[in-house]
Amino acid sequence: MARLSTNDKEKPFILIGAVIVGIFLQRLIGKALPGLIYLTEIGVFFVILAVMLPVEIKDVEKAFKKVKPTIIALLVNFIFIPAFSWIMGWLILKNYPDFWIGAILYTLTPCIGWYLIFTDIAKGDVAWGISLLPWNIILQVVLMPFYLYILVGRIIPIDMLTLARSIGLFLVVPFIFGYTIQKAVIKKKGRDYFFGPFKSTTGEIKLWALVIVILSMFVSQRSLNISDIHRVGLLVVFLITFFLVLFILAIIVGKYFKLGYEDTVTLSFTTTARNSEAIIGVAVAAFPGHPLVYFAIILGPVIELPILLIISRIMLGIKEMLWGKNA
């Protein structure tokens, strides 16, 4: 059975620790250091490149061996969630637009990594989950301009040239580079090396590169006010509500469309788990001078990890009750 590595368990708390240190350093320095934004952008590029590297495009066709659950998963991720997130943000965070934007950005991008770990823990269909990865990443890249213009642009106007640059630099280019590097390494060293030592090493680099990115993001921007931090409770309410509703929705949809237990587990995690790393670069480039947007995105995994652990245990607990002993 798959287990969370030490890095997986500690990652959300390492990231929030980086936020705290970054805020402290910014206050200690006493002024913004806008030149650090270039360090941030370089770091973000390599973080997203590391996220994209393990995704195999050839798995796209495998998802359609399960046509119905695949279509349901994609509809939930790319139609229901954007609309639901915007409406819930309007209800909870409309008086705090930066938090609202950060929450929307965080929820827009389906996870392409550790949701497979929780799928395995809860005895879901990992193979189908893997085949969804390229779909999730491709649709993120293709639909992001539309989401940002329609959803986020209604909250804070976005310069379209800046938006195009951020999406191209932080989603499209890493996607192309990742695919090219993956093929080159596999050709030279083999799949076992790429998905073993190489992937492990890039995972370590990704985590600490992300820490550097977070530090430079907060040091380069204006200082956060204490009143900003006091409003975090509303953001936590938003995130917990989001995960709870998506989990319940997966159960209801799974039963209504007569999906088996394994498919419902995979549906649950592919729709609840989010991909904060892939959206940070877009946020930094599209919303300079809005540290609360970044804070909202980074807070997401801190709430997400324990909730996904709880969901995996709940799924195992209700397995026989809802799907029978033979599930």
The 8 nearest C-alpha neighbors of each residue, nearest first, counted from 0:
[[1, 120, 2, 119, 122, 116, 121, 117],
 [2, 0, 116, 119, 120, 3, 117, 115],
 [3, 1, 4, 0, 116, 120, 117, 119],
 [2, 4, 7, 8, 5, 116, 1, 6],
 [5, 3, 7, 6, 2, 8, 9, 1],
 [4, 6, 8, 7, 9, 3, 10, 2],
 [5, 7, 9, 4, 10, 8, 3, 203],
 [8, 6, 4, 10, 5, 3, 9, 11],
 [9, 7, 5, 6, 10, 3, 4, 11],
 [8, 10, 6, 12, 7, 11, 13, 5],
 [9, 11, 13, 7, 6, 12, 8, 14],
 [12, 10, 301, 14, 300, 13, 9, 15],
 [11, 13, 15, 14, 10, 9, 16, 301],
 [14, 12, 16, 10, 11, 15, 9, 17],
 [15, 13, 17, 11, 16, 12, 10, 210],
 [14, 16, 18, 12, 17, 13, 11, 19],
 [17, 15, 13, 19, 14, 18, 12, 20],
 [16, 18, 14, 20, 15, 19, 210, 214],
 [19, 17, 15, 21, 16, 20, 22, 213],
 [20, 18, 16, 22, 21, 17, 23, 15],
 [19, 21, 23, 17, 22, 18, 24, 16],
 [20, 22, 214, 18, 24, 217, 23, 19],
 [23, 21, 25, 19, 20, 24, 217, 18],
 [22, 24, 20, 26, 21, 25, 27, 19],
 [25, 23, 27, 21, 26, 22, 28, 20],
 [26, 24, 218, 22, 28, 27, 23, 29],
 [25, 27, 29, 23, 24, 28, 22, 222],
 [28, 26, 24, 29, 25, 23, 30, 22],
 [29, 27, 25, 26, 30, 24, 31, 218],
 [30, 28, 26, 27, 25, 31, 222, 24],
 [29, 31, 28, 32, 25, 221, 26, 222],
 [30, 32, 219, 220, 221, 33, 218, 25],
 [31, 33, 219, 34, 35, 218, 30, 220],
 [32, 34, 219, 35, 36, 31, 220, 37],
 [33, 35, 36, 32, 37, 219, 38, 31],
 [36, 34, 38, 37, 33, 219, 32, 215],
 [35, 37, 39, 34, 38, 33, 40, 219],
 [36, 38, 40, 39, 35, 41, 34, 33],
 [39, 37, 35, 41, 36, 40, 42, 215],
 [38, 40, 36, 212, 42, 37, 41, 215],
 [39, 41, 43, 37, 42, 38, 44, 36],
 [42, 40, 38, 44, 43, 39, 37, 45],
 [43, 41, 39, 45, 40, 44, 212, 208],
 [42, 44, 46, 40, 280, 45, 41, 39],
 [43, 45, 41, 47, 42, 46, 169, 48],
 [44, 46, 48, 42, 43, 47, 49, 41],
 [47, 45, 43, 205, 49, 48, 44, 42],
 [48, 46, 50, 49, 44, 45, 277, 43],
 [47, 49, 173, 45, 51, 50, 46, 177],
 [50, 48, 46, 52, 47, 51, 201, 205],
 [51, 49, 47, 48, 52, 46, 53, 277],
 [50, 52, 48, 49, 177, 54, 174, 53],
 [51, 53, 177, 49, 54, 50, 181, 48],
 [54, 52, 51, 55, 50, 198, 181, 194],
 [55, 53, 52, 51, 133, 56, 132, 178],
 [56, 54, 57, 58, 53, 133, 178, 132],
 [55, 57, 58, 133, 59, 54, 178, 134],
 [58, 56, 59, 55, 60, 61, 133, 130],
 [57, 59, 130, 61, 56, 60, 55, 133],
 [60, 58, 57, 61, 56, 130, 62, 133],
 [59, 61, 62, 58, 63, 57, 64, 130],
 [62, 60, 58, 63, 59, 64, 130, 127],
 [63, 61, 130, 64, 60, 65, 59, 131],
 [64, 62, 66, 65, 61, 60, 69, 59],
 [63, 65, 62, 61, 66, 60, 127, 69],
 [66, 64, 63, 62, 67, 68, 69, 127],
 [65, 67, 63, 69, 68, 64, 70, 62],
 [66, 68, 70, 69, 65, 71, 63, 256],
 [67, 69, 71, 70, 66, 65, 72, 262],
 [70, 68, 72, 66, 71, 67, 65, 73],
 [69, 71, 73, 67, 68, 72, 74, 66],
 [70, 72, 68, 74, 69, 73, 75, 67],
 [73, 71, 69, 75, 70, 74, 266, 68],
 [74, 72, 76, 70, 75, 71, 77, 69],
 [75, 73, 71, 78, 77, 72, 76, 70],
 [74, 76, 79, 72, 73, 78, 77, 80],
 [77, 75, 73, 80, 74, 270, 78, 72],
 [76, 78, 74, 75, 73, 80, 79, 81],
 [79, 77, 74, 75, 80, 81, 76, 82],
 [78, 80, 75, 82, 81, 83, 77, 76],
 [79, 81, 83, 76, 82, 84, 78, 75],
 [82, 80, 84, 83, 79, 107, 78, 85],
 [83, 81, 85, 79, 80, 84, 86, 78],
 [82, 84, 80, 86, 85, 81, 79, 87],
 [85, 83, 87, 81, 82, 86, 80, 103],
 [84, 86, 88, 82, 83, 87, 89, 81],
 [87, 85, 89, 83, 88, 84, 82, 90],
 [88, 86, 90, 84, 89, 85, 83, 91],
 [89, 87, 92, 85, 91, 86, 90, 99],
 [88, 90, 93, 86, 87, 92, 91, 85],
 [89, 91, 87, 88, 92, 86, 93, 85],
 [92, 90, 88, 89, 93, 87, 237, 233],
 [93, 91, 88, 95, 99, 94, 89, 90],
 [92, 94, 89, 95, 96, 91, 88, 90],
 [93, 95, 92, 96, 91, 89, 99, 98],
 [96, 94, 92, 93, 98, 97, 99, 230],
 [97, 95, 99, 98, 93, 100, 94, 154],
 [98, 96, 292, 100, 99, 291, 95, 101],
 [97, 99, 101, 96, 100, 292, 95, 295],
 [98, 100, 96, 102, 92, 97, 88, 101],
 [101, 99, 97, 103, 102, 98, 96, 104],
 [102, 100, 292, 295, 98, 104, 296, 103],
 [101, 103, 105, 99, 100, 104, 295, 98],
 [104, 102, 100, 106, 105, 101, 84, 107],
 [105, 103, 101, 107, 102, 106, 100, 278],
 [104, 106, 296, 102, 103, 275, 107, 101],
 [105, 107, 103, 104, 108, 273, 102, 84],
 [108, 106, 104, 105, 81, 103, 109, 80],
 [107, 109, 274, 106, 273, 139, 105, 110],
 [110, 108, 273, 274, 272, 135, 111, 107],
 [109, 111, 274, 273, 272, 112, 108, 114],
 [112, 110, 132, 109, 274, 113, 135, 136],
 [113, 111, 110, 114, 115, 50, 274, 116],
 [112, 114, 115, 116, 111, 117, 110, 7],
 [115, 113, 117, 116, 268, 112, 272, 118],
 [114, 116, 118, 113, 117, 119, 125, 112],
 [117, 115, 113, 119, 114, 118, 1, 120],
 [118, 116, 120, 114, 119, 115, 121, 311],
 [117, 119, 115, 123, 121, 116, 120, 265],
 [118, 120, 122, 116, 117, 121, 123, 1],
 [119, 121, 117, 122, 118, 1, 116, 0],
 [120, 122, 311, 118, 119, 123, 315, 117],
 [123, 121, 119, 120, 118, 261, 124, 264],
 [122, 124, 261, 118, 264, 265, 119, 121],
 [123, 125, 261, 126, 127, 262, 265, 128],
 [124, 126, 128, 127, 123, 119, 129, 118],
 [127, 125, 129, 128, 124, 130, 131, 61],
 [126, 128, 130, 129, 125, 124, 62, 131],
 [127, 129, 125, 131, 126, 130, 265, 124],
 [128, 130, 126, 131, 132, 127, 125, 115],
 [129, 131, 58, 62, 127, 128, 132, 61],
 [132, 130, 128, 134, 129, 133, 62, 135],
 [133, 131, 135, 129, 134, 130, 111, 136],
 [134, 132, 136, 135, 56, 131, 59, 137],
 [133, 135, 131, 137, 132, 136, 138, 59],
 [136, 134, 132, 133, 138, 137, 139, 131],
 [135, 137, 139, 133, 138, 134, 132, 140],
 [138, 136, 134, 140, 139, 135, 133, 141],
 [137, 139, 141, 140, 135, 136, 142, 134],
 [140, 138, 136, 137, 142, 141, 143, 135],
 [139, 141, 137, 138, 143, 142, 170, 136],
 [142, 140, 138, 139, 143, 137, 144, 145],
 [141, 143, 145, 139, 144, 138, 140, 146],
 [142, 144, 146, 145, 140, 139, 141, 147],
 [145, 143, 147, 146, 142, 148, 141, 162],
 [144, 146, 148, 142, 143, 147, 149, 150],
 [147, 145, 143, 149, 150, 144, 148, 142],
 [148, 146, 151, 144, 150, 145, 149, 152],
 [147, 149, 152, 145, 146, 150, 151, 144],
 [148, 150, 146, 147, 152, 145, 151, 153],
 [151, 149, 146, 147, 152, 153, 148, 85],
 [150, 152, 147, 153, 154, 148, 100, 149],
 [153, 151, 156, 148, 155, 154, 157, 150],
 [152, 154, 151, 150, 155, 149, 156, 148],
 [153, 155, 152, 151, 96, 156, 100, 150],
 [154, 156, 152, 153, 157, 151, 96, 100],
 [157, 155, 152, 153, 154, 158, 151, 148],
 [158, 156, 152, 159, 155, 162, 285, 148],
 [157, 159, 161, 160, 162, 156, 285, 163],
 [158, 160, 162, 161, 157, 163, 148, 164],
 [161, 159, 163, 162, 158, 164, 165, 157],
 [162, 160, 164, 158, 159, 163, 285, 165],
 [161, 163, 159, 165, 160, 164, 285, 158],
 [164, 162, 160, 166, 161, 165, 167, 159],
 [163, 165, 161, 167, 162, 166, 168, 160],
 [164, 166, 281, 162, 168, 167, 284, 163],
 [167, 165, 170, 163, 169, 164, 168, 281],
 [166, 168, 171, 164, 165, 170, 169, 163],
 [169, 167, 165, 172, 166, 164, 170, 171],
 [168, 170, 166, 280, 165, 44, 167, 173],
 [169, 171, 166, 173, 167, 172, 168, 140],
 [170, 172, 167, 174, 173, 168, 169, 175],
 [171, 173, 175, 174, 168, 170, 167, 176],
 [174, 172, 48, 176, 175, 170, 171, 177],
 [173, 175, 171, 177, 172, 176, 51, 170],
 [176, 174, 172, 178, 173, 177, 179, 171],
 [177, 175, 173, 179, 178, 174, 180, 172],
 [178, 176, 52, 174, 180, 179, 175, 51],
 [177, 179, 181, 175, 176, 180, 174, 182],
 [180, 178, 176, 182, 177, 181, 175, 183],
 [181, 179, 183, 177, 182, 178, 184, 176],
 [180, 182, 178, 184, 179, 183, 177, 185],
 [181, 183, 185, 179, 180, 184, 186, 178],
 [182, 184, 180, 186, 181, 185, 187, 179],
 [185, 183, 187, 181, 186, 182, 188, 180],
 [186, 184, 189, 190, 182, 188, 187, 183],
 [185, 187, 183, 184, 189, 188, 182, 190],
 [186, 188, 184, 185, 189, 183, 182, 190],
 [189, 187, 185, 184, 186, 192, 190, 193],
 [190, 188, 185, 192, 191, 186, 187, 193],
 [191, 189, 193, 185, 192, 194, 188, 195],
 [192, 190, 194, 193, 189, 195, 188, 196],
 [191, 193, 195, 190, 189, 196, 194, 188],
 [194, 192, 197, 190, 195, 191, 198, 185],
 [195, 193, 198, 191, 192, 190, 197, 196],
 [194, 196, 192, 193, 198, 191, 197, 199],
 [197, 195, 199, 198, 192, 200, 193, 194],
 [198, 196, 193, 200, 199, 195, 192, 201],
 [197, 199, 194, 201, 200, 195, 196, 193],
 [200, 198, 202, 196, 197, 201, 195, 203],
 [199, 201, 203, 197, 202, 198, 196, 204],
 [200, 202, 204, 198, 203, 199, 205, 49],
 [203, 201, 205, 199, 200, 204, 198, 206],
 [204, 202, 200, 206, 205, 201, 199, 207],
 [203, 205, 201, 202, 207, 206, 208, 200],
 [206, 204, 202, 46, 208, 203, 207, 201],
 [207, 205, 209, 203, 208, 204, 202, 210],
 [208, 206, 210, 209, 204, 205, 211, 203],
 [207, 209, 205, 211, 210, 206, 204, 42],
 [208, 210, 212, 206, 207, 211, 205, 213],
 [211, 209, 207, 213, 208, 212, 17, 14],
 [212, 210, 208, 214, 209, 213, 215, 207],
 [211, 213, 209, 39, 215, 210, 214, 42],
 [214, 212, 216, 210, 211, 215, 209, 18],
 [215, 213, 21, 211, 216, 212, 217, 17],
 [214, 216, 218, 212, 213, 217, 39, 219],
 [217, 215, 213, 219, 214, 218, 212, 39],
 [216, 218, 21, 220, 219, 215, 214, 22],
 [217, 219, 25, 215, 21, 220, 216, 214],
 [218, 220, 32, 33, 31, 216, 217, 35],
 [221, 219, 31, 217, 288, 218, 222, 216],
 [220, 222, 31, 288, 223, 219, 30, 290],
 [221, 223, 25, 26, 220, 224, 22, 31],
 [224, 222, 227, 221, 225, 22, 290, 291],
 [223, 225, 227, 226, 222, 228, 229, 221],
 [224, 226, 228, 227, 229, 223, 230, 222],
 [227, 225, 229, 224, 228, 230, 223, 231],
 [228, 226, 224, 225, 229, 230, 223, 231],
 [227, 229, 225, 230, 226, 231, 224, 223],
 [230, 228, 226, 227, 231, 225, 232, 233],
 [229, 231, 232, 228, 227, 233, 226, 234],
 [230, 232, 234, 233, 228, 229, 235, 227],
 [233, 231, 235, 230, 234, 236, 229, 228],
 [234, 232, 236, 231, 235, 230, 237, 91],
 [233, 235, 237, 231, 236, 232, 238, 98],
 [234, 236, 232, 238, 237, 233, 239, 231],
 [237, 235, 233, 239, 234, 238, 240, 232],
 [236, 238, 234, 240, 235, 239, 241, 233],
 [239, 237, 241, 235, 240, 236, 234, 242],
 [238, 240, 242, 236, 241, 237, 243, 235],
 [241, 239, 243, 237, 238, 242, 244, 236],
 [240, 242, 238, 239, 244, 243, 237, 245],
 [243, 241, 245, 239, 240, 244, 271, 246],
 [242, 244, 240, 246, 245, 241, 239, 247],
 [243, 245, 247, 241, 246, 242, 248, 240],
 [246, 244, 248, 242, 247, 243, 271, 249],
 [247, 245, 249, 243, 248, 244, 267, 242],
 [246, 248, 244, 250, 249, 245, 243, 251],
 [247, 249, 245, 251, 246, 250, 252, 244],
 [248, 250, 267, 252, 246, 247, 251, 253],
 [251, 249, 253, 247, 248, 252, 254, 246],
 [250, 252, 248, 254, 253, 249, 255, 247],
 [253, 251, 255, 249, 254, 250, 248, 256],
 [254, 252, 258, 250, 263, 251, 256, 255],
 [253, 255, 257, 251, 252, 256, 258, 250],
 [256, 254, 252, 257, 253, 251, 258, 250],
 [255, 257, 253, 254, 258, 252, 251, 67],
 [258, 256, 254, 255, 253, 259, 252, 263],
 [259, 257, 253, 256, 262, 254, 263, 260],
 [258, 260, 262, 261, 263, 257, 326, 253],
 [259, 261, 263, 262, 326, 264, 322, 258],
 [262, 260, 123, 124, 264, 263, 259, 265],
 [261, 263, 265, 259, 264, 260, 124, 258],
 [264, 262, 266, 260, 253, 265, 261, 267],
 [265, 263, 123, 267, 261, 266, 262, 260],
 [264, 266, 262, 267, 268, 123, 263, 118],
 [267, 265, 263, 269, 264, 268, 72, 262],
 [266, 268, 264, 249, 265, 270, 246, 269],
 [269, 267, 271, 270, 265, 272, 266, 114],
 [268, 270, 266, 267, 271, 272, 265, 114],
 [269, 271, 268, 267, 76, 272, 266, 109],
 [270, 272, 268, 242, 245, 269, 267, 273],
 [273, 271, 110, 268, 269, 270, 114, 109],
 [272, 274, 110, 109, 108, 106, 275, 271],
 [275, 273, 110, 108, 109, 276, 277, 111],
 [274, 276, 277, 278, 105, 296, 273, 279],
 [277, 275, 279, 278, 274, 47, 46, 50],
 [278, 276, 47, 275, 279, 274, 280, 170],
 [277, 279, 281, 280, 276, 275, 282, 104],
 [280, 278, 282, 281, 276, 277, 283, 275],
 [281, 279, 283, 282, 43, 278, 169, 284],
 [280, 282, 165, 278, 284, 279, 283, 285],
 [281, 283, 279, 285, 280, 286, 284, 278],
 [282, 284, 280, 286, 281, 287, 285, 279],
 [285, 283, 281, 165, 282, 286, 287, 280],
 [284, 286, 282, 162, 283, 281, 161, 287],
 [287, 285, 282, 283, 284, 289, 288, 292],
 [288, 286, 289, 283, 284, 285, 282, 220],
 [287, 289, 220, 290, 286, 221, 283, 219],
 [288, 290, 291, 287, 292, 286, 97, 293],
 [291, 289, 293, 292, 288, 294, 217, 220],
 [290, 292, 294, 293, 289, 97, 98, 295],
 [291, 293, 101, 97, 290, 295, 294, 98],
 [294, 292, 296, 290, 291, 295, 297, 101],
 [293, 295, 291, 297, 296, 292, 298, 290],
 [296, 294, 101, 298, 292, 293, 297, 98],
 [295, 297, 105, 293, 101, 294, 299, 298],
 [298, 296, 294, 299, 295, 293, 300, 275],
 [299, 297, 295, 301, 296, 300, 294, 15],
 [298, 300, 297, 301, 296, 302, 303, 295],
 [301, 299, 303, 302, 11, 298, 304, 297],
 [302, 300, 11, 298, 299, 303, 304, 12],
 [303, 301, 300, 299, 304, 305, 306, 298],
 [302, 304, 300, 306, 301, 305, 299, 307],
 [303, 305, 307, 306, 302, 300, 301, 308],
 [306, 304, 308, 307, 303, 309, 302, 301],
 [305, 307, 309, 303, 308, 304, 310, 302],
 [308, 306, 310, 304, 309, 305, 303, 311],
 [307, 309, 305, 311, 306, 310, 304, 312],
 [308, 310, 306, 312, 307, 311, 313, 305],
 [311, 309, 307, 313, 312, 308, 314, 306],
 [310, 312, 121, 308, 314, 309, 313, 307],
 [313, 311, 309, 315, 310, 314, 316, 308],
 [312, 314, 316, 310, 315, 311, 309, 317],
 [315, 313, 311, 316, 317, 312, 318, 310],
 [314, 316, 318, 312, 313, 317, 121, 311],
 [315, 317, 313, 314, 318, 312, 319, 320],
 [318, 316, 320, 314, 315, 319, 321, 313],
 [319, 317, 315, 320, 322, 316, 321, 314],
 [320, 318, 323, 324, 322, 321, 317, 326],
 [319, 321, 317, 318, 323, 322, 324, 316],
 [322, 320, 319, 318, 323, 317, 254, 260],
 [323, 321, 319, 326, 318, 320, 260, 324],
 [324, 322, 319, 325, 326, 320, 321, 318],
 [323, 325, 319, 326, 322, 318, 320, 321],
 [324, 326, 323, 322, 319, 318, 260, 259],
 [325, 324, 322, 323, 260, 319, 318, 259]]
